[in-house]
């Protein structure tokens, strides 16, 4: 019940091969999690995600709270039932979305008041309310409510953000545990316990990140995420923050880096010991005609592909590359066909998931063999 973390192998470079047993599925790690913001990984049906090998996807608390609402989803048996997805799922806390709508929010010690980007209506999120929404949604993993620090941020701003995040983390955890005691199961099926992860913040200050990690570990969350990255900082700074925090986190619990990144980044972070990652990039880039391939990034709408009969990526065996040509994908983009977003997204997700599969295979090898 709940979450069980099984560490299978490690490498001298810090890489970890593990399994996370969750109520809906055993997840093999390191894993990339496609982002299903509003109950859908944009343009990709659930059966295709299954064929691609996606074991766990994300739902977005902020967007699902606003539409269609967490209570209707709860009454329909939870988010798994609502979107017809019987594999694992994680919901974020809504904190990043509130951060990204900075012009429409007001932050206090109690929580965040914000206006809906849909209709301008006023809403108030507290750590307790975020937890309640996520319990109603019923994902296998929920996230503590946090305050994401923008980049760049002065130290005083980062310190204040960290103060809020630590206070909200404790409130999230205390409320989550109280609700578990009251209503130990979620949804209508019963017998499936949720888990809660804490989120390390602290801006781009090494000592604040260290303080955040240490204080969260004292609270004893089920897993730990590193948040507040990929918010405009240079890539080497992202790497520095991850390198600083990873060794501090417990070895017997999942480590999750939120909102990253490009294909080479997720491979690098996985080999460093990150267990879980997510990013909207594969599907967002796909909708704009950017494909990730073994030959590098490909802007499929370029004229040079107008009569190119090669598959998008000759080394890829995904359902798109097995059947369609670059010329056809370019035509779909030029014609504004909805199928363009679907095919491009399927390929990009296959590419990302394929990277993680290869990394897992490397991490399965004995340390001496993996180092060769």
C-alpha positions in Angstrom: 0.0 0.0 0.0 1.3 3.5 -0.7 4.8 3.8 -1.9 7.7 1.3 -1.7 11.1 2.2 -3.0 13.4 -0.6 -4.1 17.0 0.3 -4.9 18.4 -2.3 -7.3 21.8 -0.9 -8.4 24.1 2.1 -8.2 27.1 3.3 -10.2 30.3 5.1 -9.2 28.9 8.2 -10.8 25.9 8.2 -8.5 23.3 6.7 -10.9 20.5 4.7 -9.4 18.5 1.9 -10.9 15.3 1.4 -8.8 11.7 0.5 -8.7 8.9 2.5 -7.1 5.9 0.3 -6.2 2.8 2.5 -6.3 -0.9 1.6 -5.9 -1.6 1.6 -9.6 1.8 0.3 -11.0 5.4 -0.6 -10.4 7.4 2.2 -12.0 10.9 1.4 -13.2 13.4 4.3 -12.6 15.0 6.5 -13.7 11.7 7.5 -15.4 10.5 10.4 -17.5 6.9 11.4 -16.8 4.8 12.9 -19.6 2.8 15.9 -18.5 -1.0 15.6 -18.7 -1.8 19.2 -17.6 -5.7 19.1 -17.8 -6.2 15.3 -17.7 -4.5 14.8 -21.1 -1.0 14.6 -22.5 -1.8 17.1 -25.2 -2.7 15.5 -28.6 -1.8 11.9 -27.4 -4.5 9.4 -26.5 -4.0 7.2 -23.4 -3.8 4.0 -25.3 -0.9 5.4 -27.3 0.9 6.5 -24.1 0.6 2.9 -23.0 2.0 1.6 -26.3 4.9 4.0 -25.9 5.7 2.6 -22.4 4.7 5.5 -20.2 4.3 4.1 -16.7 3.4 7.3 -14.9 2.0 10.7 -16.0 1.3 14.0 -14.4 -1.9 15.8 -13.6 -2.0 19.5 -12.8 -3.8 20.5 -9.6 -4.3 24.1 -10.5 -5.9 23.5 -13.9 -8.0 20.5 -12.8 -9.2 22.5 -9.8 -10.4 25.3 -12.1 -11.9 23.0 -14.8 -13.8 20.7 -14.4 -13.2 20.9 -10.6 -11.8 18.4 -8.1 -15.2 17.6 -6.5 -16.8 16.4 -9.8 -13.6 14.3 -10.4 -13.8 12.9 -6.9 -17.5 11.9 -7.4 -16.6 10.1 -10.6 -14.0 8.0 -8.9 -10.9 10.1 -9.1 -8.6 11.2 -11.9 -7.6 7.7 -12.9 -11.2 6.8 -13.5 -12.1 10.1 -15.1 -9.4 10.0 -17.8 -9.3 6.2 -18.1 -5.7 5.7 -17.0 -5.0 2.7 -14.8 -1.2 3.3 -14.5 0.6 5.5 -12.0 0.0 9.2 -11.7 1.4 12.2 -9.9 -0.3 15.5 -9.2 1.7 18.7 -8.6 0.5 21.1 -5.9 -0.5 24.1 -8.1 2.4 26.1 -6.6 4.3 26.6 -9.9 1.1 27.6 -11.8 0.4 30.2 -9.2 4.0 31.4 -9.5 3.7 31.6 -13.3 0.6 33.9 -12.9 2.5 36.3 -10.8 0.6 39.4 -12.1 -2.6 37.9 -10.7 -1.5 36.6 -7.3 -1.1 37.9 -3.7 1.1 35.8 -1.3 0.6 35.8 2.4 1.7 33.5 5.2 -1.7 31.8 5.1 -1.6 31.0 1.3 -2.0 32.5 -2.1 -4.9 34.5 -3.5 -5.1 34.5 -7.3 -7.4 35.2 -10.2 -8.3 32.4 -12.6 -6.7 32.8 -16.0 -10.0 31.5 -17.4 -12.6 33.9 -16.2 -10.8 36.2 -13.6 -12.6 34.7 -10.6 -10.9 34.9 -7.3 -9.5 31.8 -5.5 -7.5 31.2 -2.4 -5.0 28.3 -2.2 -3.6 27.2 1.2 -1.3 24.2 1.8 -4.3 22.4 3.3 -6.6 23.2 0.3 -3.9 22.0 -2.1 -3.7 18.7 -0.3 -7.5 18.4 -0.2 -7.7 18.9 -3.9 -5.0 16.4 -4.6 -6.7 13.8 -2.3 -9.9 14.3 -4.3 -8.0 13.8 -7.5 -6.5 10.6 -6.1 -3.1 10.4 -7.8 -0.6 7.9 -6.4 1.8 10.7 -5.5 0.8 14.2 -4.3 3.1 17.2 -3.8 3.4 19.6 -0.9 2.4 23.2 -1.6 5.4 25.4 -2.3 6.4 28.9 -3.4 8.6 28.9 -6.4 11.3 31.5 -6.6 11.8 33.3 -9.8 15.1 33.9 -11.5 17.0 36.1 -10.9 16.0 36.7 -7.3 17.9 38.6 -4.6 18.9 36.7 -1.6 16.3 38.3 0.7 13.6 37.3 -1.8 15.0 33.7 -1.9 15.1 33.6 1.9 11.5 34.7 2.3 10.4 32.2 -0.3 12.2 29.4 1.5 10.6 30.5 4.8 7.1 30.2 3.2 7.9 26.9 1.5 9.2 25.3 4.7 6.1 26.4 6.7 3.8 25.3 3.9 5.6 22.0 3.6 4.9 21.2 7.3 1.3 22.3 7.0 0.9 20.2 3.9 2.3 17.1 5.6 0.4 17.5 8.8 -2.9 18.0 7.0 -2.1 15.1 4.6 -1.4 12.8 7.6 -4.6 13.9 9.4 -6.7 13.3 6.3 -5.1 9.8 5.9 -6.2 9.0 9.4 -9.7 10.2 8.7 -10.1 8.8 5.2 -7.3 6.3 4.6 -8.4 5.4 1.1 -9.0 7.6 -1.9 -11.6 7.4 -4.7 -14.4 4.9 -4.7 -12.4 1.7 -5.1 -10.7 1.7 -1.7 -7.4 0.2 -0.6 -5.0 2.6 -2.4 -3.0 4.9 -0.2 -1.5 8.1 -1.6 2.1 9.4 -0.9 3.3 13.0 -0.4 6.6 14.5 -1.6 8.3 17.6 -0.2 9.9 20.1 -2.6 13.4 21.6 -2.1 13.5 25.3 -2.9 16.0 28.1 -2.1 16.5 29.8 -5.4 20.0 29.6 -6.8 21.7 29.8 -3.4 23.6 26.6 -2.4 23.3 27.2 1.3 19.5 27.8 1.1 19.1 24.7 -1.0 21.0 22.7 1.6 18.9 24.2 4.5 15.7 23.4 2.6 16.7 19.7 2.0 17.8 19.2 5.6 14.6 20.7 7.0 12.4 18.7 4.7 14.1 15.4 5.6 13.4 16.1 9.3 9.7 16.1 8.4 10.1 12.7 6.8 8.2 12.9 3.5 7.6 9.8 1.3 9.9 11.3 -1.4 11.7 14.5 -2.3 11.6 16.8 -5.3 13.9 19.6 -6.4 11.8 22.5 -7.6 12.3 26.0 -8.8 14.6 25.0 -11.7 14.3 25.7 -15.4 12.8 29.1 -14.6 15.2 31.0 -16.8 18.6 30.3 -15.1 21.6 29.2 -17.2 21.9 25.4 -17.6 25.2 25.2 -15.7 23.4 26.8 -12.7 20.6 24.2 -12.9 23.2 21.5 -12.9 25.0 23.1 -9.9 21.8 23.1 -7.9 21.0 19.5 -8.7 24.5 18.4 -7.9 24.3 20.3 -4.5 21.0 18.8 -3.4 21.1 15.2 -4.6 23.8 13.9 -2.2 21.8 15.4 0.7 18.6 13.5 0.0 17.9 10.0 1.5 19.2 7.1 -0.5 16.1 5.0 0.3 13.5 7.4 -1.1 12.6 8.7 -4.6 14.4 11.8 -5.9 12.4 13.9 -8.4 13.6 16.9 -10.4 10.7 19.0 -11.5 10.2 20.5 -15.0 13.4 19.4 -16.8 14.5 19.4 -19.6 16.1 18.7 -23.0 17.0 15.1 -24.0 20.7 15.4 -23.1 19.8 17.0 -19.8 17.4 14.3 -18.6 20.0 11.7 -19.6 22.7 13.5 -17.6 20.5 14.0 -14.5 19.4 10.3 -14.6 23.1 9.2 -14.6 23.7 11.5 -11.6 21.0 9.8 -9.5 17.7 11.5 -10.3 14.9 9.0 -10.2 12.0 11.0 -11.7 11.7 13.9 -14.1 8.9 15.6 -16.1 8.7 18.3 -18.7 6.2 19.8 -21.1 9.0 20.2 -23.7 8.5 17.1 -25.8 4.8 17.9 -26.6 5.1 21.7 -26.6 8.0 21.5 -29.0 6.1 19.0 -31.1 3.2 21.4 -31.6 5.6 23.9 -33.0 7.3 21.5 -35.3 10.4 20.8 -33.4 11.4 17.1 -33.3 14.1 15.5 -31.2 16.1 12.9 -33.1 19.3 10.9 -33.0 20.7 13.4 -35.5 19.8 16.4 -33.3 16.9 18.8 -33.2 14.8 18.9 -36.4 12.5 21.8 -37.4 10.2 19.7 -39.6 8.5 22.7 -41.2 11.7 23.7 -43.0 11.4 23.7 -46.8 14.3 21.2 -47.2 12.0 18.5 -45.9 9.3 19.1 -48.6 10.2 16.0 -50.6 12.3 14.1 -48.1 11.1 10.5 -48.0 13.2 9.5 -45.0 11.6 8.7 -41.7 11.9 11.6 -39.1 14.6 9.6 -37.3 16.1 6.6 -39.2 17.3 5.2 -35.8 13.9 5.4 -34.2 11.5 2.5 -34.2 8.4 4.4 -32.9 5.1 4.1 -34.7 5.6 7.4 -36.4 9.1 6.7 -37.8 8.0 3.3 -38.9 5.2 4.7 -41.1 5.6 8.3 -42.0 8.1 10.5 -43.9 9.5 13.9 -43.1 7.8 15.2 -46.2 4.4 14.2 -44.9 5.0 15.6 -41.4 6.1 18.9 -43.0 2.9 18.9 -45.1 0.7 18.4 -42.0 2.4 21.3 -40.3 2.1 23.6 -43.3 -1.6 22.6 -43.7 -2.4 23.2 -40.1 -3.7 19.7 -39.7 -4.5 18.5 -36.1 -2.7 15.2 -36.9 0.6 17.1 -37.0 0.6 17.7 -33.3 -0.3 14.1 -32.6 2.3 12.5 -34.7 5.1 15.0 -33.7 4.2 14.5 -30.0 4.2 10.7 -30.3 7.6 10.7 -31.8 9.1 13.2 -29.2 7.6 11.2 -26.3 9.0 8.0 -27.8 12.4 9.6 -28.0 12.3 10.8 -24.4 11.0 7.5 -23.0 13.6 5.7 -25.2 16.4 7.7 -23.5 15.3 6.6 -20.1 14.9 3.0 -21.2 18.5 3.0 -22.5 19.8 4.6 -19.3 18.0 2.0 -17.2 19.6 -0.8 -19.3 23.0 0.8 -18.6 22.3 1.1 -14.9 21.3 -2.6 -14.8 24.8 -3.6 -15.6 27.3 -4.3 -12.8 29.4 -1.3 -11.8 32.6 -2.6 -13.4 30.8 -3.4 -16.7 28.9 0.0 -16.7 32.2 1.9 -16.3 33.8 0.3 -19.3 
